[in-house]
């Protein structure tokens, strides 16, 4: 059986996969995202940046060794950022930066770009790989000041790309999206299905994998 390894600590990504029939093995990468991005050519596009970050996460887990999981695994890495006014926005980490982000986002549309990388690993060696990114337009509402205060105080927007979630409290402030909703949550199922196919894995073979 091909084991599915998610190179992410994100509970939202894990929840999307579980709802779609896959209970992944979770391995958390220790990639320095800022260092990876800084090492890229200065003219790298947003799509290249998020895809390279996804690759770095998947490769770090594959390099760490997956021997205990059997001879055949797929390792999936993802990275999401919000593109607004030509600038990529990652996790704000602080209330002040989250508030600044929302001052730009409120009442506007921005693109959530999510990079995906799939590595096929057999007997400890990467034998195939596929990567790409998705782009979904998010239309934001204008939270009332007290709503935004409460949202920031909840801590939710501090640790998520673009300072919002679609599947949490931030969903109250998303008026609509154009594109794949699962990608906005952090892992795009349609794109992931295609990438898995590119490395020779039929998604139906992964359904019901206990991930233990």
C-alpha angles and dihedrals in degrees: 000000000000110000120217115222120190112205094205141087091212112126089196092060091047090050092052091052094046091050088051094054103268125107101194130208103242122220119172117219122217095211116152098230094191091053093049092050092045091053093058121094111277092241094056113138122237089251092055092047097054092042093051090049090052090050092050092053094049093045093050091056093045090050091051091064133257100201096129091059096063137256099300125051141150117214116203124197126183138182129185133195135168117238114209128158088356093301128111115231120201129176112328095209093190132067090233094056092043089055091048090051092052091049086063098038103045113109092002141094126245136172122250108208119195123189119208130193126183121192122190108213124191123180091344096309130106105238100170141006141188132184141176141140137239128218123206127177115228121199111206128207123219109256116213112249093254091047092052091047090053093045094051091044089055088066093225098117094049097074102037132082113266093009094271143084130210095203098045139043090312089067089079088068099047111093097186144328134222109214139014114352094200089058090056089054088054111269122058111217098198092050093042091052090055093047092049088052089051090060093044102261121131109213091224089063089063099050111108095017102152091215093218 
